[in-house]
Amino acid sequence: MKKTFLLLFVFGLSAAFPVSAIELANHHEHEVRIETSDPSVVLAGTLLMPGKSFEGKVVLMITGSGDHTRDQIISGTPMFKILAQGLADAGIASLRLDDRGTGASTGPTTRESTTADRTNDMMAAIDWLRNGELASFSSLGVLGHSEGALITIQLAARGVKPDFAILLAAPTRAGSEVWISQQVGGLEAGGFDSLVVRDGERYIREAVRLSVEGAEPEEMKENTRRMFQLIGVDTQTEEGEKNVEGFIAHMTQPWMRYFLEYDPASDLNHLTMPVLAIYGSHDRQTIPRLNAPKLLEGLLLSDNNQFTFTIMPEQDHFFLRKPGEPVGVHVFQEMVLSKELIHEVSHWIRAK
């Protein structure tokens, strides 16, 4: 059996002006541009306004890790666009944005930046929405998926608190532990025996230590080569050396170093607004049994009695399913976003 090493690379002043507005099925879509506190970063996005039954509520949608456009396309499926349209059908407006340096947004990419930089970007987006340059909103919420949920938590810790928060697949442990769990899980899913998994975890933890401590690429080569050799990769070949170099390049990115070091635990008690937290039962990237309890603990410490916890059965990290396929099997352009997710989010917002 061919075995594959599964690297799950995770998980100021603002101004804006509309570029165009088109009507989609009674909804109005506005193209916007938002300046941030970083002069090099201008965010491009879409404000989707319901055509009917608008009650004044708007949701800022924050993508997960990686360089995503505003629609957060996963396996060829525009997850955020579908969710935004579902919200609009329920009379709820939404703003979704291209990540910095991606799509029509300018500046360094997310991998050249950190989660904290992205939090700064979202502060500008919230300021723009509160200024009401295109519409006035009675209630402003934030919906974050995966790293986007981390950003939502950081916003609250900085005092930039929305009226409500929706956390989808939120990682609540230290980034290092989240990432290590993902890599070890990848080894187990790859069919390696327990000894290989044990030794693999040791190399993975050493890679994390080197990354967090700011090691130079040359200092990481020996550990990385041994890790790949353990799983059967010939590091003496050109292809094997490319794997080694690619892994080291990832581990030395500003985003990765920050992610591994950041622990949201101390920020969770700032979630004092109404919170909806949703996990997929089969999420292998932010495993519910490891992350949900810490989030619940943080909410209780904040004396928050306005939260709802949901673990959706038969759903993965992205709440996407291919009809007829097991949970977690992705087929390009054939995935369907959970209708239950759309209903749960829109119903909860309307109720709040």
N, C-alpha and C positions, 0 to 999 in steps of 0.2 A: 504493500500500500504506500502510495506516495504521500509523504507528510509535508504539510505547509506550516510555517511559523506564522501565526496570525497576529500581526501588529495592528492593534486597534487604536490608531492615533486619534485620541479624543478630539474622546470625548473625547462756561464763559459766556460769552455773548453768542447769540445765534440769530440768524435771519434766514428767511426762506421766501420763495416766490413760486407761484404756479407756472408750469411750462405749458401744460395743456390739460383739458378736461374732456373726457368722453363718457358717454352713458352706456353702461353695461347692464342689461336686464333690470332697468329701473334704478340701478345704482350708479353713482357718479365717481369716476376714478380721476384723481388729480395727481399729476407728476410734480414733485416738489424737490427742492434742494435746500439743505440745511448746513449752515456754516457752524463749525465747532470751535472750541478753544484752541485747537491746533490749526494754524493757518493753512497747512497743507491738506487738511482733511475737510472735504465737503461731501456730505452724505446725500445721495440721490435715493428717492423712494416714491412710494405710492400711498396716497391717502384715499382710502375707499370709503365713500359716504353712502349710507343707505338711501335709496330713493324714496322709501315710504317708512312710516312708523319709527322714525328716528327719535330716540328718547334722550339724546345728549351724551351718551356714553361712548368713549373712544378707548381703544387698546393699542399700546405700542408693542409690536411684536419683535422679539430679539432672538436672532438665530443662534444655533449651537456653534461649536468650534469648527474651524476651517473657513475658507474664503467663500462665503455664500452670497449669492444674489438675494434680492428681497423675497423671492419665492421659496427659498430654501429647498432646492430640488434634490430629492433623495431617490436614488435608483430610477431617475427619469421622471419622477412624480413631483409636481410643485406643491409640496406639503403646506407651506404658508399661504400660498395663493388660494388653495382650496379652503383652508381654515378661515381666511379673511372673507371669502365669499359666503361661507356658512354664517359667519358673524353678521355680515351685512343683511342676509336674509332674515336674521332675528332682530334687525333694527339697530345694530351696533357698528360704529365706525371703527376703522383700524388704520394704523400707519405701519407699513413694513419697509425696510430699508436695505439697500445693498451694503454689505460690510465695507469698511474702509479699504481702499485700494482694489475693490472688486466691482464688476459691472460698471455702472456710471459714477460710482463714488471714487474720490481721489485720495491720495495719501499712501502711506506704507500699508502693506497687507496686514491681516491679522497675525500671521506667523512672524512678521517682522516687528510686531507690537506685542502688547500684553493684554490680559483680561482687564486690567485697570485702565488701559488706554481706551478699550472699548466701552468701559463704564463712563469715561469722560464723554465719549461720543453720544451715549444714550442720555446723559444729562442735558446735552444740547437739544436732543430730540424732544425731551419732556418740556424744556423751556419753550421750544417752538410751539408745541401743542397748547401749552398754557397761555401763550400770547394770543392764540386764536386768530392767526392771520388769514386762515381760510374758513374757519368755523369756530363757534364758541361751544365749549363742552362743559357739561355739568359734572361729569365724573370721568377721571382719567386713570386707567389701569395699565399694568405692564404684564405681558405674557412672555416668559422666557423658556426656551427649550434647551436642556442640557447646559452648556456653558452660558447660554442666555439666562438660565435660572440663576447661575452664579452671579451674573451681572445684576439681576434683579435684587439679589441679596445685598450686593455691594452698594447699590443705589440707596437702599433703605439704611444701611450702615453709615452712609455719608449724609443722611438727613434729607435726601431727595426722595421723599416717600410718596408713592402713588396712592390713589384712593383705594385700590385693591390690587392684588398680585396673584398671578397664575403661574405656578411652577410645574413645568412638564419635564419629567425624568431628571429631577434636580440632584446633582452630586453634592453631598453634604459632608463628606469626609475629606481629609487632606488629599490634595491632588495626587501626591505620590502613591497613596494607598489605593485610590481609585484606579490609577494607571497600572499599578502592579497587579491588581485583581484582574484587570482586563487581559494583561499579557499571560498570566498564569492560566486563566480561563481559556485563552487561545491555544496554549500548549495542550491542555486537557482535551479540548474539542478536537485537536489535531491527531489524537490517538497515541500520543507518546506515553511510555510507561511511567510509573510513579517516580522512579529514580531520575529520569530525564527531567520530569516536571520539577522535582526537588532541586536539582542542580541548576535548572533553568531559572528558577525563582531566585537563587543566590546570585546569578549573573545579572538578572534584571534589577535586583535591589542595589547591586554595585553600580550599575549604569545610572540609576536614579541618584545615588549618593554623589557620583562624579558630576552629574548635571547640575544638581542643586548647589554644589560647592564651586561651580564655575570652572570646571576643568577644561583645558584646551583639547581640541580634537585629537592631538597626538597622544594625550594621556588616556584617552578612552579606547584606543585601538585594541590593546591586548585583551581587555575584558570582552569587547564586542566580538573579536575574532573567536574567542573561546566559546562564547554564547552561540554563535552561528555554527561552529563546528559541532557543538553538542547535538544540534538538530539535523546534522547531515549536510550542511552547506560547505563545499570546498572553497575555503577562503583564498586558496592559491590561484584560483581561476579569475579571469577578468570579471565574470558575472558575480562571483562570490565577493570580490573586492568592492564591486559597486553596491552590493547589499550592505557591506560593512560601512562604507562611506555614507550611504543614504541614511542609515540608522544614526550614525554620529551627527550628521547634519541636522537631523530632526531633534536629537537630544540637546543640541547646543543652540537651538532657536530661542530668541527672547521669550516667545510665547510659552514654549515648553518649560523652560527654567522657572518662569513665574508660576505656571500651572502646578508644577510638581511641589512647589514650596508653599503655595497658598492653602490655608485651612479655613474654610468658611465658618467653622464652629463658633468662633467668638463673635461673628456678625449675625448669627441666626436670631438672637434675641431682639434685633431691631425690626423684625417683621411684626409690627403691631397693628397693621391694617388687615382687613379681611383677606384670607389666603385660601386659594384652591390649589391643592397639590395632587398631581396625578402621576402614577407610575404604571408601566405595562408589566403584567405578571411575568413575562418572559424577557424582560430587559436584561441583557448580559453586559451592558456597558455601565449603567448605574443600577446595580442590583438592588431591588426594593428592600430586601431584608437587611442590607448593610447601610442603606442611606435613609430610608423612611424613618427609622427610630430616632436618628440624630436630628432630623428636621422636626419631628414631633417634640423632642426634648427642648429644642430651641424655642419653639412656639409656646410651649408651656412656661418656659422661663421668662418669656416676654409678657406673661399674663394675657395672652391672646386667646379669647374665647370665641373668635369669629373665623374658625378655619374648618375646611372640609378636606378629608383625606380620601382618595380613591385609588384603588389598585385595579386596573382594568384587566379582566381575564383575556387570555389568548392574544395579547398585544406585546410588541417588542419595543425597543428604545424609541422608534419613530412612529409608532401607532399605525403602521402600514402593514397590509396583508395582501398577498396574492391569492385570490380565491382558489380553493382547492389545494393549496400548498401549506405545509406546516408553518407555524409561527417562526419568523426569523429568516425564512427563505425569500430572497428578493429576486424578482425577475424584472429586468429593465423595462420601464414604461408600462408595466402591468400591475403596479401596486395600487391599492385603494386605501385612502385615508379613512380611519375608523369613523363611522357615522356617530357612534356612541360618544367619541371624543368631542366632536363638533356640538352634539346635543348637550353634553355635560357642561362644556365651557360656556356656551351661549345661554343655557338655562340658568346657570349659576350667576352669571353677570346680570341678567335681567332680574333675578331674585334679590341681588344685593343692591 
